[in-house]
Amino acid sequence: MLNIYLVQKNTDPELIEILEMNDKVKLIDQAPFPKEAFWNINRLEPDAVLVDLDGSPEEGIELAKHLNHLKTPPLLIFASSDDTYAPQAIGLGAVDYIVKPFTKKRLQKSADTLVHYYNQTYSKSNTTEKKSYKRMRARNKYTDKFLIKLKESIIVINTDEIVYIGTENRKVFVKTLEGKYTVDTPLYILERRLGPSFVRIHRSFIVNIYYLIEIQPWFNDTYNLLFKDGSRTPVSRTYVKSFRKTLGF
């Protein structure tokens, strides 16, 4: 059972009802205001916090930033009526970002993701380690910035700006909403530094699913992916099964 704390300014009885019906998570408490929520979360140390951004999105994002600096930081999951804040949420290490309206099936999938991530990342650590250290080690596994060396300078790219990473002519490149940059680091090493929103779909591509807008059937039971910036990448047959499982279809 995974303990979850809800931060929601405008109470949604349906969301609470669906959460309480879920046999994989337990809603232990809730608060409408981030300041009140912060102190309660610090005291209760829940496994995860669901932040509903509707009503006060900036305060919700700011709360998440503070939660990441707690001695025992919880897993983060966000909910909103649109995906405007999805890139920021992912940059803060969010495990999931749910766009309303809610459905029982969608929240069940999110709960499965939380439980799986918790079990895979936190519970496999040595039992003698302190809980706080295990969580911080899990959080610090991923980087939120990439340094790109150009001819005469170095630019800094936030991870949540990356649409996908790939290889072309034996060189690794990072594709963002603004441009495409060649890097010296091998693809498999970059993959280790990326958070849960990044999925390998091909031996030459790792994509950020939060910029994915369309999945198009392709030949030989594969797919072609379309992203917000107009980019397209293929899903190879080797990764079709794991890709479908990740996106739940």
C-alpha positions, 0 to 999 in steps of 0.5 A: 500500500502506497500512502498518498497526500492530496493538495487540491484548492478546489475540492473534487469529490469524484477524485477523492472517491476514486482514490479511496476506491483504489486498492493500491494507494491510501489517501492519508490526508489532504489540504487546500493550500500549499503552505498548510500542505507543506508542513503536513507532508513534512510531518506525515512523510507520505510516499507520494503527493498528488498536486492539483494545479487547478486554481493555483498552478504557480503555488502548486509548482512552487510547493513541489520545488520545496518538497524536493528539498525535504529530507524525505522527498515524496514521489510527485504526481500532478493533475490539471485541466490542461498540459501547460505545466507538464514540462515544468512538472517533468523537470521537477521529477514528476512520475505522472501528469494527469490531464482532466477529466479524470477516469477511474481507468486513468487514475488506476494506471497512474497508481500502477505507475507510482507503485511500480516506480516506488518498488523499482527505485526505492524498495530495492535499496539495501535494507540498512539504508535510511529511508531518506537516503534511499529516496534522495539517491533515487531523486538524484539519479536523474539530471535536470540539465544538459551541457552542450558544447558548441565551437565557441561556447557551452549552452545549458539545456533543461531536460524538460526541453528535450523532445528526443535524443537520437543518433545520426551518422554515428553522432548523438544529437539532442533535439529540443523545441528550439533546435538540434545539437550534437553531443559527445556522450554516448546514447546509453550513458545519456539514457541513464541520466534521463527521468521516467518521461523518457522512453527508448523506442528504437536503438537510435532514439529515446523520446520524451512522451510528454511532447508526443501528440500522435501515434501513427500505425506504420508497416510491419506492426510498428508506429511512427510518432509525431511530436509537438514541434513537428518531428517524427520518429519511428518505433522499431519492432523490438520496442513496440511491446514495451512502448505500448505497455508504457503508454497503456494501449 
